[in-house]
Amino acid sequence: MNVKLRLTLMNFFQFFLWGSWLISLGGYLIVKLNFTGGEVGAIYATMGLASLFMPGLLGVVADRWINAERLLGICHLLGGILLFTASTITDPDAMYWVMLLNAMVFMPTIALNNTVSYSILKKEGMDVVKDFPPIRVWGTVGFIVAMWVVDLGGWTLSPFQLQIGAISALFLGIYAFTMPSCPPSPVQKKHTIVSALGLDALVLFKNRKIAVFFFFAMLLGAALQITNTFGEPFLHDFAKDPQYASTFAVRFPGILMSVSQMSETLFILAIPFFLRRFGIKVVVLMSIFAWVLRFGLFGLGNPGDGLVLLIMSMVIYGIAFDFFNISGSLFIETEAKPEIRASAQGLFMIVTNGIGAFLGGMASGWVVDAFTDATGMKSWPEIWFVFAGYALVLGILFALFFKYKHKPEAFEGLK
């Protein structure tokens, strides 16, 4: 098996195991285990909490002491055990702690997967910029395939989704040990915990424009996982209404939600054009107002005559997610000095997928509980409109306070 095919398989299963439960777990926890919105939000927030420090810490370990492919394998083997354990749990407190431990070993594997891929491609004399994207796109394909497998298998409300993830993680853990060696660099850089956590880049906060951008990045990061957490519970609740119980969206919510990931792969390709043409302020505003539509269309749609609105919301997700997450990373790359670019990217991840995701997970759970009555019925339109209102206010404030003069030449390297 050639190197590209081996890396493609590794990237496929890296995201297949995540896709097996990330989107559907919320429905299982709420519908089958009767967890509250706050409990589910807190469980999803563990990914943000783990992202604050674990990727950086294990990055130092891979740089100094342990082969990256071995560390990747160890993390996945531990994750497989933890996911299987989670599949046997029905208590919210126990589920929280097991999923926190799982997040602590899984979230670093996203970066380790990239590290292993880059290292092997370079060893083979290949161009990382040219050869990695076609490999990485199979990760997104794996995520989508996992959603379809769980949905078509009828496991969206079953703990078996976690067991599928566990089996995938155990397979990937063993597979990682068979990959070509990716040893620590023989020339040791002066890595510190501070630099690993992206804190070298705190100097960027002296620049008011960057400080404002990071502040809004944190607030927008809070929106990134809301529909992943509560999208399927929302669709499952329509099963209680006879007129919607047999509709496609209720029977196969994962397939409908997977349109979001399909959209994401398409809009990635449009980012360079929009950044060069309009600049980061306009692109981020497009993302924020896409979130307004994403949430608002959820509030207006239904699996019957409102299905087209739900589909539109899925398509818009590509703009909402990519135009902020990826464009923001590229903007930081152009603004940071070369010697702190890696730290700046680490800080951006901490602010968005760490602090922002944690706050978003906790706050969104509280919102869901606030619109849940004593019988457990949820007023989903009001819930989604609250999220849409949050994004709308965020967009207005960003337009007012983020001062930016577009320089097309700053993005000329994008293709």
VOPAGU-2260 file (C-alpha; in pm, 1 decimal, decimal comma):
REM VOPAGU-2260
SITE   aa  ch    i         X         Y         Z
SITE  MET   A    0       0,0       0,0       0,0
SITE  ASN   A    1     153,1     333,1    -104,0
SITE  VAL   A    2     203,8     618,0     139,1
SITE  LYS   A    3     -76,2     839,9       8,5
SITE  LEU   A    4    -329,0     557,9      34,2
SITE  ARG   A    5    -214,7     475,0     388,4
SITE  LEU   A    6    -248,3     839,3     493,6
SITE  THR   A    7    -587,3     861,7     323,8
SITE  LEU   A    8    -708,8     564,3     526,6
SITE  MET   A    9    -572,8     719,7     846,7
SITE  ASN   A   10    -747,8    1052,6     780,1
SITE  PHE   A   11   -1070,8     875,3     683,5
SITE  PHE   A   12   -1092,8     687,8    1014,3
SITE  GLN   A   13    -968,5     987,1    1216,9
SITE  PHE   A   14   -1291,7    1166,8    1135,0
SITE  PHE   A   15   -1512,2     859,8    1083,3
SITE  LEU   A   16   -1481,1     781,5    1453,2
SITE  TRP   A   17   -1573,6    1142,4    1542,8
SITE  GLY   A   18   -1865,7    1153,1    1300,8
SITE  SER   A   19   -2006,0     831,4    1444,9
SITE  TRP   A   20   -2122,7    1014,1    1758,2
SITE  LEU   A   21   -2057,5    1390,3    1748,5
SITE  ILE   A   22   -2381,3    1491,9    1575,0
SITE  SER   A   23   -2610,8    1216,2    1703,4
SITE  LEU   A   24   -2500,2    1186,1    2067,1
SITE  GLY   A   25   -2711,5    1482,0    2179,0
SITE  GLY   A   26   -3028,4    1311,2    2055,1
SITE  TYR   A   27   -2943,2     989,1    2238,3
SITE  LEU   A   28   -2869,2    1172,3    2562,7
SITE  ILE   A   29   -3184,5    1385,0    2556,6
SITE  VAL   A   30   -3439,1    1147,7    2400,5
SITE  LYS   A   31   -3328,7     812,1    2545,0
SITE  LEU   A   32   -3145,1     902,1    2865,7
SITE  ASN   A   33   -3355,9    1209,9    2947,5
SITE  PHE   A   34   -3055,6    1431,5    3018,6
SITE  THR   A   35   -3130,8    1802,5    3051,4
SITE  GLY   A   36   -3010,0    2060,8    2801,6
SITE  GLY   A   37   -2760,1    2186,2    3057,6
SITE  GLU   A   38   -2620,4    1837,2    3110,7
SITE  VAL   A   39   -2584,4    1776,5    2737,1
SITE  GLY   A   40   -2431,6    2119,7    2682,1
SITE  ALA   A   41   -2177,3    2052,4    2955,9
SITE  ILE   A   42   -2083,9    1715,6    2802,7
SITE  TYR   A   43   -2023,2    1877,4    2463,7
SITE  ALA   A   44   -1832,4    2158,8    2634,3
SITE  THR   A   45   -1572,1    1902,7    2745,8
SITE  MET   A   46   -1424,1    1925,1    2395,7
SITE  GLY   A   47   -1367,2    2296,4    2442,5
SITE  LEU   A   48   -1223,6    2242,5    2788,6
SITE  ALA   A   49    -981,3    1976,4    2662,8
SITE  SER   A   50    -881,7    2197,3    2367,7
SITE  LEU   A   51    -753,4    2461,6    2607,5
SITE  PHE   A   52    -442,8    2265,9    2697,3
SITE  MET   A   53    -419,8    1904,1    2577,1
SITE  PRO   A   54    -320,3    1959,6    2209,2
SITE  GLY   A   55     -37,2    2189,9    2316,9
SITE  LEU   A   56      86,2    1962,8    2593,3
SITE  LEU   A   57      90,4    1649,9    2378,1
SITE  GLY   A   58     249,6    1852,8    2098,9
SITE  VAL   A   59     546,9    1912,3    2331,0
SITE  VAL   A   60     557,6    1539,3    2413,7
SITE  ALA   A   61     567,6    1450,7    2040,3
SITE  ASP   A   62     832,7    1716,2    1974,5
SITE  ARG   A   63    1060,5    1597,2    2254,9
SITE  TRP   A   64    1010,2    1238,9    2365,9
SITE  ILE   A   65     769,6    1009,9    2176,4
SITE  ASN   A   66     721,9     933,1    1807,7
SITE  ALA   A   67     414,9    1118,0    1683,5
SITE  GLU   A   68     259,2     805,7    1526,4
SITE  ARG   A   69     298,8     614,0    1855,5
SITE  LEU   A   70     143,9     895,1    2058,0
SITE  LEU   A   71    -140,9     908,2    1806,8
SITE  GLY   A   72    -192,3     534,5    1850,9
SITE  ILE   A   73    -184,6     552,0    2231,4
SITE  CYS   A   74    -443,8     832,1    2235,5
SITE  HIS   A   75    -679,9     640,7    2007,8
SITE  LEU   A   76    -646,8     317,1    2204,9
SITE  LEU   A   77    -735,8     503,6    2525,3
SITE  GLY   A   78   -1018,1     681,7    2343,4
SITE  GLY   A   79   -1161,1     351,4    2222,8
SITE  ILE   A   80   -1176,0     219,2    2579,0
SITE  LEU   A   81   -1338,0     541,3    2702,3
SITE  LEU   A   82   -1599,5     551,6    2425,8
SITE  PHE   A   83   -1697,0     191,2    2495,5
SITE  THR   A   84   -1725,1     278,6    2865,6
SITE  ALA   A   85   -1945,0     577,4    2776,9
SITE  SER   A   86   -2178,8     346,8    2583,9
SITE  THR   A   87   -2258,5     163,4    2910,5
SITE  ILE   A   88   -2331,8     477,8    3116,2
SITE  THR   A   89   -2676,2     624,5    3186,5
SITE  ASP   A   90   -2584,5     871,6    3463,0
SITE  PRO   A   91   -2514,3    1231,1    3348,7
SITE  ASP   A   92   -2233,5    1294,9    3598,2
SITE  ALA   A   93   -2049,6     976,4    3507,3
SITE  MET   A   94   -2101,4    1047,4    3136,9
SITE  TYR   A   95   -1953,0    1394,7    3182,4
SITE  TRP   A   96   -1630,3    1268,8    3336,1
SITE  VAL   A   97   -1581,5     984,9    3089,0
SITE  MET   A   98   -1645,1    1213,9    2792,3
SITE  LEU   A   99   -1407,0    1471,9    2941,2
SITE  LEU   A  100   -1135,1    1206,5    2957,1
SITE  ASN   A  101   -1221,8    1104,1    2601,7
SITE  ALA   A  102   -1195,3    1465,5    2485,6
SITE  MET   A  103    -855,9    1494,9    2654,1
SITE  VAL   A  104    -718,1    1207,9    2445,5
SITE  PHE   A  105    -916,3    1271,7    2125,5
SITE  MET   A  106    -880,9    1646,7    2066,6
SITE  PRO   A  107    -497,3    1626,9    2046,4
SITE  THR   A  108    -524,9    1355,9    1779,5
SITE  ILE   A  109    -653,6    1610,3    1526,7
SITE  ALA   A  110    -320,4    1793,6    1539,7
SITE  LEU   A  111    -120,5    1469,3    1576,7
SITE  ASN   A  112    -292,2    1330,0    1266,8
SITE  ASN   A  113    -170,1    1634,2    1073,8
SITE  THR   A  114     178,8    1605,8    1223,9
SITE  VAL   A  115     212,0    1242,2    1118,7
SITE  SER   A  116      79,2    1318,5     771,4
SITE  TYR   A  117     316,3    1612,8     719,2
SITE  SER   A  118     616,6    1419,3     850,0
SITE  ILE   A  119     560,4    1118,1     626,3
SITE  LEU   A  120     491,1    1326,7     315,6
SITE  LYS   A  121     810,4    1524,7     370,6
SITE  LYS   A  122    1010,8    1204,7     418,6
SITE  GLU   A  123     878,2    1081,5      84,8
SITE  GLY   A  124     987,2    1406,9     -80,9
SITE  MET   A  125     631,5    1520,8    -149,5
SITE  ASP   A  126     486,1    1871,3    -142,4
SITE  VAL   A  127     276,3    1903,1     173,9
SITE  VAL   A  128      80,4    2203,9      43,5
SITE  LYS   A  129      -6,7    2021,7    -278,1
SITE  ASP   A  130     -41,6    1661,8    -160,6
SITE  PHE   A  131    -204,9    1690,1     184,2
SITE  PRO   A  132    -540,3    1861,8      98,7
SITE  PRO   A  133    -656,7    1576,9    -133,3
SITE  ILE   A  134    -570,8    1336,0     150,3
SITE  ARG   A  135    -736,7    1545,3     421,6
SITE  VAL   A  136   -1062,4    1581,4     229,2
SITE  TRP   A  137   -1115,7    1208,0     289,8
SITE  GLY   A  138   -1142,0    1294,3     658,2
SITE  THR   A  139   -1455,8    1494,3     582,3
SITE  VAL   A  140   -1579,8    1206,4     367,1
SITE  GLY   A  141   -1520,6     973,1     662,0
SITE  PHE   A  142   -1721,2    1201,7     890,9
SITE  ILE   A  143   -2013,1    1203,2     646,2
SITE  VAL   A  144   -1998,0     825,6     589,0
SITE  ALA   A  145   -2008,7     767,5     965,6
SITE  MET   A  146   -2319,2     984,3     998,8
SITE  TRP   A  147   -2489,4     788,0     721,6
SITE  VAL   A  148   -2389,0     451,3     870,9
SITE  VAL   A  149   -2529,4     543,7    1212,7
SITE  ASP   A  150   -2844,2     690,3    1057,0
SITE  LEU   A  151   -2919,9     409,2     812,2
SITE  GLY   A  152   -2840,7     152,6    1081,7
SITE  GLY   A  153   -3104,1     309,1    1307,1
SITE  TRP   A  154   -2851,5     385,1    1582,2
SITE  THR   A  155   -2894,9     762,0    1625,5
SITE  LEU   A  156   -3078,8     699,9    1952,7
SITE  SER   A  157   -2866,1     403,6    2056,3
SITE  PRO   A  158   -2543,7     369,5    2257,8
SITE  PHE   A  159   -2417,2     156,7    1966,9
SITE  GLN   A  160   -2304,0     481,3    1799,5
SITE  LEU   A  161   -2043,9     513,1    2076,2
SITE  GLN   A  162   -1940,7     151,9    2026,4
SITE  ILE   A  163   -1890,3     216,0    1654,6
SITE  GLY   A  164   -1665,7     505,1    1753,0
SITE  ALA   A  165   -1484,6     281,1    2002,7
SITE  ILE   A  166   -1420,6       8,6    1743,9
SITE  SER   A  167   -1295,8     270,2    1496,4
SITE  ALA   A  168   -1066,5     424,0    1758,3
SITE  LEU   A  169    -918,6      87,3    1856,1
SITE  PHE   A  170    -857,8       0,8    1489,8
SITE  LEU   A  171    -697,3     339,5    1426,9
SITE  GLY   A  172    -487,3     307,3    1742,0
SITE  ILE   A  173    -339,7     -19,8    1618,0
SITE  TYR   A  174    -308,8     111,2    1260,6
SITE  ALA   A  175    -116,4     418,6    1377,9
SITE  PHE   A  176     160,4     196,1    1514,5
SITE  THR   A  177     212,6      53,7    1164,4
SITE  MET   A  178     275,7     394,6    1008,7
SITE  PRO   A  179     630,4     502,7     911,2
SITE  SER   A  180     834,1     634,3    1202,2
SITE  CYS   A  181     785,6    1002,8    1293,4
SITE  PRO   A  182    1046,7    1053,8    1567,7
SITE  PRO   A  183    1105,8    1373,8    1766,3
SITE  SER   A  184    1331,4    1622,1    1592,0
SITE  PRO   A  185    1701,6    1556,8    1670,5
SITE  VAL   A  186    1745,6    1935,0    1684,5
SITE  GLN   A  187    1541,5    2028,8    1988,9
SITE  LYS   A  188    1370,7    2364,7    1979,0
SITE  LYS   A  189    1318,7    2556,1    2299,5
SITE  HIS   A  190     960,2    2445,8    2347,0
SITE  THR   A  191     797,0    2550,0    2669,5
SITE  ILE   A  192     450,3    2494,9    2805,9
SITE  VAL   A  193     386,8    2865,0    2748,7
SITE  SER   A  194     472,4    2842,5    2378,9
SITE  ALA   A  195     285,2    2512,9    2337,4
SITE  LEU   A  196     -31,5    2674,0    2466,0
SITE  GLY   A  197       4,7    2957,7    2218,7
SITE  LEU   A  198      78,2    3212,2    2488,8
SITE  ASP   A  199     387,7    3349,4    2315,7
SITE  ALA   A  200     138,7    3519,7    2087,5
SITE  LEU   A  201     -18,7    3720,8    2371,5
SITE  VAL   A  202     197,7    4005,9    2247,0
SITE  LEU   A  203     -57,4    4038,9    1965,8
SITE  PHE   A  204    -303,4    4185,0    2215,6
SITE  LYS   A  205     -98,5    4504,2    2212,1
SITE  ASN   A  206    -248,7    4560,0    1868,1
SITE  ARG   A  207    -603,9    4685,2    1922,5
SITE  LYS   A  208    -727,8    4544,8    1590,0
SITE  ILE   A  209    -601,2    4195,2    1673,2
SITE  ALA   A  210    -727,0    4214,7    2031,4
SITE  VAL   A  211   -1076,9    4304,0    1909,0
SITE  PHE   A  212   -1063,1    4024,2    1651,7
SITE  PHE   A  213    -968,9    3765,3    1915,4
SITE  PHE   A  214   -1248,3    3888,0    2144,7
SITE  PHE   A  215   -1510,9    3840,4    1874,8
SITE  ALA   A  216   -1348,7    3510,6    1772,3
SITE  MET   A  217   -1416,6    3385,0    2124,5
SITE  LEU   A  218   -1780,0    3500,8    2111,6
SITE  LEU   A  219   -1835,6    3349,1    1767,9
SITE  GLY   A  220   -1657,4    3030,6    1873,8
SITE  ALA   A  221   -1944,8    2984,5    2117,7
SITE  ALA   A  222   -2178,4    2926,4    1822,2
SITE  LEU   A  223   -1970,9    2664,3    1641,0
SITE  GLN   A  224   -2102,3    2351,9    1816,4
SITE  ILE   A  225   -2459,4    2456,4    1900,1
SITE  THR   A  226   -2628,1    2286,6    1604,2
SITE  ASN   A  227   -2396,8    1984,8    1638,5
SITE  THR   A  228   -2517,3    1951,6    1996,9
SITE  PHE   A  229   -2888,4    2018,1    1959,6
SITE  GLY   A  230   -2962,3    1973,6    1586,6
SITE  GLU   A  231   -3062,3    1607,4    1608,2
SITE  PRO   A  232   -3256,5    1638,6    1938,7
SITE  PHE   A  233   -3454,7    1914,0    1763,4
SITE  LEU   A  234   -3536,3    1687,2    1467,7
SITE  HIS   A  235   -3614,5    1387,2    1689,6
SITE  ASP   A  236   -3871,3    1590,5    1882,4
SITE  PHE   A  237   -4085,4    1614,1    1567,4
SITE  ALA   A  238   -4147,0    1239,4    1602,4
SITE  LYS   A  239   -4394,2    1327,1    1879,4
SITE  ASP   A  240   -4618,9    1493,4    1616,8
SITE  PRO   A  241   -4802,9    1233,5    1401,4
SITE  GLN   A  242   -4790,2    1454,5    1090,8
SITE  TYR   A  243   -4408,6    1454,6    1098,2
SITE  ALA   A  244   -4328,0    1117,3    1258,2
SITE  SER   A  245   -4269,9     934,6     928,3
SITE  THR   A  246   -4097,7    1217,7     738,7
SITE  PHE   A  247   -3747,1    1181,6     597,5
SITE  ALA   A  248   -3592,3    1438,1     834,9
SITE  VAL   A  249   -3723,8    1255,2    1141,9
SITE  ARG   A  250   -3637,1     907,1    1017,0
SITE  PHE   A  251   -3290,0    1004,2     892,2
SITE  PRO   A  252   -3178,7    1318,2    1078,5
SITE  GLY   A  253   -2810,3    1230,6    1037,6
SITE  ILE   A  254   -2834,9    1222,7     659,4
SITE  LEU   A  255   -3003,5    1563,1     661,3
SITE  MET   A  256   -2742,8    1704,5     899,0
SITE  SER   A  257   -2462,8    1564,0     682,3
SITE  VAL   A  258   -2556,0    1815,3     412,2
SITE  SER   A  259   -2382,6    2068,2     639,3
SITE  GLN   A  260   -2051,4    1882,5     607,4
SITE  MET   A  261   -2096,6    1849,1     231,3
SITE  SER   A  262   -2152,1    2223,3     210,0
SITE  GLU   A  263   -1842,9    2281,2     419,5
SITE  THR   A  264   -1619,9    2100,2     169,4
SITE  LEU   A  265   -1752,3    2315,7    -115,4
SITE  PHE   A  266   -1726,8    2657,6      49,7
SITE  ILE   A  267   -1366,0    2595,6     154,8
SITE  LEU   A  268   -1277,6    2638,8    -211,1
SITE  ALA   A  269   -1434,9    2985,9    -222,7
SITE  ILE   A  270   -1240,5    3130,9      71,0
SITE  PRO   A  271    -930,9    3256,8    -118,2
SITE  PHE   A  272   -1146,0    3451,3    -367,4
SITE  PHE   A  273   -1358,8    3616,9     -99,2
SITE  LEU   A  274   -1059,7    3707,0     117,8
SITE  ARG   A  275    -874,2    3868,0    -172,5
SITE  ARG   A  276   -1184,3    4044,9    -301,2
SITE  PHE   A  277   -1348,6    4167,1      20,1
SITE  GLY   A  278   -1105,3    4127,4     311,4
SITE  ILE   A  279   -1140,7    3963,7     649,8
SITE  LYS   A  280   -1401,0    4201,3     795,4
SITE  VAL   A  281   -1656,4    4140,9     522,2
SITE  VAL   A  282   -1584,7    3766,9     514,7
SITE  VAL   A  283   -1632,9    3731,0     891,6
SITE  LEU   A  284   -1951,1    3938,5     873,6
SITE  MET   A  285   -2076,2    3701,0     604,9
SITE  SER   A  286   -2001,6    3415,8     842,8
SITE  ILE   A  287   -2179,8    3579,8    1136,4
SITE  PHE   A  288   -2492,6    3660,8     938,6
SITE  ALA   A  289   -2484,1    3310,2     792,6
SITE  TRP   A  290   -2509,3    3190,8    1154,3
SITE  VAL   A  291   -2813,6    3416,4    1196,4
SITE  LEU   A  292   -2972,7    3239,4     899,9
SITE  ARG   A  293   -2851,4    2896,8    1014,4
SITE  PHE   A  294   -3028,9    2934,0    1349,4
SITE  GLY   A  295   -3325,4    3132,9    1216,1
SITE  LEU   A  296   -3408,1    2877,8     946,0
SITE  PHE   A  297   -3397,9    2603,6    1209,1
SITE  GLY   A  298   -3654,4    2804,2    1403,7
SITE  LEU   A  299   -3880,8    2849,8    1101,7
SITE  GLY   A  300   -3840,7    2506,7     945,4
SITE  ASN   A  301   -4003,8    2170,3    1000,2
SITE  PRO   A  302   -3974,6    1823,2     843,1
SITE  GLY   A  303   -4291,5    1877,4     638,7
SITE  ASP   A  304   -4360,5    2181,8     425,3
SITE  GLY   A  305   -4071,2    2357,4     598,9
SITE  LEU   A  306   -3811,7    2098,2     491,9
SITE  VAL   A  307   -3668,9    2332,8     230,5
SITE  LEU   A  308   -3585,3    2580,5     508,6
SITE  LEU   A  309   -3395,6    2312,2     698,5
SITE  ILE   A  310   -3204,5    2217,6     383,4
SITE  MET   A  311   -3118,6    2583,9     325,9
SITE  SER   A  312   -2986,4    2598,7     682,4
SITE  MET   A  313   -2761,9    2298,9     611,9
SITE  VAL   A  314   -2622,7    2458,9     296,5
SITE  ILE   A  315   -2558,7    2789,4     472,7
SITE  TYR   A  316   -2350,6    2607,2     735,1
SITE  GLY   A  317   -2059,5    2594,3     490,1
SITE  ILE   A  318   -2039,5    2974,1     487,7
SITE  ALA   A  319   -2107,3    3006,3     860,0
SITE  PHE   A  320   -1831,6    2766,3     964,6
SITE  ASP   A  321   -1561,9    2799,2     696,6
SITE  PHE   A  322   -1574,8    3175,8     643,3
SITE  PHE   A  323   -1489,0    3226,6    1008,0
SITE  ASN   A  324   -1287,0    2926,8    1120,0
SITE  ILE   A  325   -1056,1    2897,0     820,0
SITE  SER   A  326   -1053,2    3261,2     711,1
SITE  GLY   A  327    -978,2    3367,3    1067,7
SITE  SER   A  328    -681,1    3133,3    1077,4
SITE  LEU   A  329    -550,4    3274,9     747,2
SITE  PHE   A  330    -597,4    3630,9     874,9
SITE  ILE   A  331    -391,9    3556,0    1186,9
SITE  GLU   A  332    -125,1    3403,3     963,1
SITE  THR   A  333     -95,2    3730,8     768,4
SITE  GLU   A  334     -92,0    3949,7    1078,9
SITE  ALA   A  335     151,8    3762,4    1305,6
SITE  LYS   A  336     527,2    3790,8    1273,9
SITE  PRO   A  337     699,4    3474,0    1145,4
SITE  GLU   A  338     857,2    3391,5    1481,3
SITE  ILE   A  339     520,6    3371,0    1660,3
SITE  ARG   A  340     293,4    3240,3    1383,7
SITE  ALA   A  341     270,9    2890,3    1530,1
SITE  SER   A  342     187,5    3032,6    1872,2
SITE  ALA   A  343     -63,8    3269,8    1714,5
SITE  GLN   A  344    -244,0    2977,1    1550,5
SITE  GLY   A  345    -241,4    2793,7    1883,1
SITE  LEU   A  346    -390,5    3097,3    2053,6
SITE  PHE   A  347    -659,7    3126,0    1785,0
SITE  MET   A  348    -755,3    2761,5    1842,4
SITE  ILE   A  349    -765,1    2810,4    2219,5
SITE  VAL   A  350    -984,0    3119,7    2190,1
SITE  THR   A  351   -1233,4    2967,0    1941,9
SITE  ASN   A  352   -1238,7    2589,7    1994,5
SITE  GLY   A  353   -1133,6    2612,5    2358,7
SITE  ILE   A  354   -1279,1    2906,3    2550,4
SITE  GLY   A  355   -1549,4    2987,6    2297,0
SITE  ALA   A  356   -1667,0    2629,0    2252,8
SITE  PHE   A  357   -1670,8    2570,8    2628,5
SITE  LEU   A  358   -1876,3    2883,3    2697,1
SITE  GLY   A  359   -2105,6    2804,6    2405,6
SITE  GLY   A  360   -2168,3    2450,6    2524,0
SITE  MET   A  361   -2256,5    2563,3    2874,6
SITE  ALA   A  362   -2467,3    2865,5    2772,7
SITE  SER   A  363   -2658,7    2683,1    2497,5
SITE  GLY   A  364   -2758,3    2413,7    2746,7
SITE  TRP   A  365   -2897,2    2677,6    2980,0
SITE  VAL   A  366   -3097,8    2831,7    2694,5
SITE  VAL   A  367   -3249,6    2495,4    2602,7
SITE  ASP   A  368   -3347,0    2432,1    2965,4
SITE  ALA   A  369   -3498,2    2781,4    2993,2
SITE  PHE   A  370   -3741,9    2693,7    2712,5
SITE  THR   A  371   -3822,8    2343,9    2841,2
SITE  ASP   A  372   -4144,4    2302,0    3038,2
SITE  ALA   A  373   -4213,2    2076,3    3333,7
SITE  THR   A  374   -4315,5    1788,5    3104,5
SITE  GLY   A  375   -3988,0    1803,0    2911,4
SITE  MET   A  376   -4138,5    1966,8    2601,8
SITE  LYS   A  377   -3904,4    2214,7    2436,4
SITE  SER   A  378   -4006,0    2528,2    2251,4
SITE  TRP   A  379   -3754,0    2486,9    1971,9
SITE  PRO   A  380   -3847,5    2793,1    1760,9
SITE  GLU   A  381   -3780,9    3024,2    2057,7
SITE  ILE   A  382   -3456,2    2839,4    2134,2
SITE  TRP   A  383   -3325,5    2883,4    1779,2
SITE  PHE   A  384   -3439,6    3247,0    1765,3
SITE  VAL   A  385   -3242,8    3320,8    2083,1
SITE  PHE   A  386   -2931,3    3180,7    1916,7
SITE  ALA   A  387   -3008,7    3375,3    1597,3
SITE  GLY   A  388   -3053,4    3693,7    1801,1
SITE  TYR   A  389   -2718,8    3635,8    1968,8
SITE  ALA   A  390   -2547,5    3602,8    1631,6
SITE  LEU   A  391   -2726,7    3912,5    1499,3
SITE  VAL   A  392   -2611,9    4127,8    1790,6
SITE  LEU   A  393   -2262,5    3987,3    1750,7
SITE  GLY   A  394   -2259,7    4081,2    1382,3
SITE  ILE   A  395   -2370,3    4438,2    1449,8
SITE  LEU   A  396   -2110,1    4487,1    1723,2
SITE  PHE   A  397   -1834,7    4336,0    1506,6
SITE  ALA   A  398   -1920,1    4574,9    1222,5
SITE  LEU   A  399   -1900,9    4869,1    1462,6
SITE  PHE   A  400   -1588,9    4784,1    1662,9
SITE  PHE   A  401   -1357,5    4590,8    1430,8
SITE  LYS   A  402   -1160,8    4853,0    1237,8
SITE  TYR   A  403    -992,0    4709,9     932,2
SITE  LYS   A  404    -861,6    4846,9     604,2
SITE  HIS   A  405    -848,9    4577,2     341,7
SITE  LYS   A  406    -517,6    4521,6     163,5
SITE  PRO   A  407    -569,2    4268,7    -117,7
SITE  GLU   A  408    -195,1    4212,0    -148,3
SITE  ALA   A  409    -190,9    4055,4     201,6
SITE  PHE   A  410    -381,1    3758,1      59,0
SITE  GLU   A  411    -214,6    3736,0    -280,1
SITE  GLY   A  412     -52,2    3406,7    -186,4
SITE  LEU   A  413    -392,8    3238,9    -159,9
SITE  LYS   A  414    -505,1    3031,5    -455,2
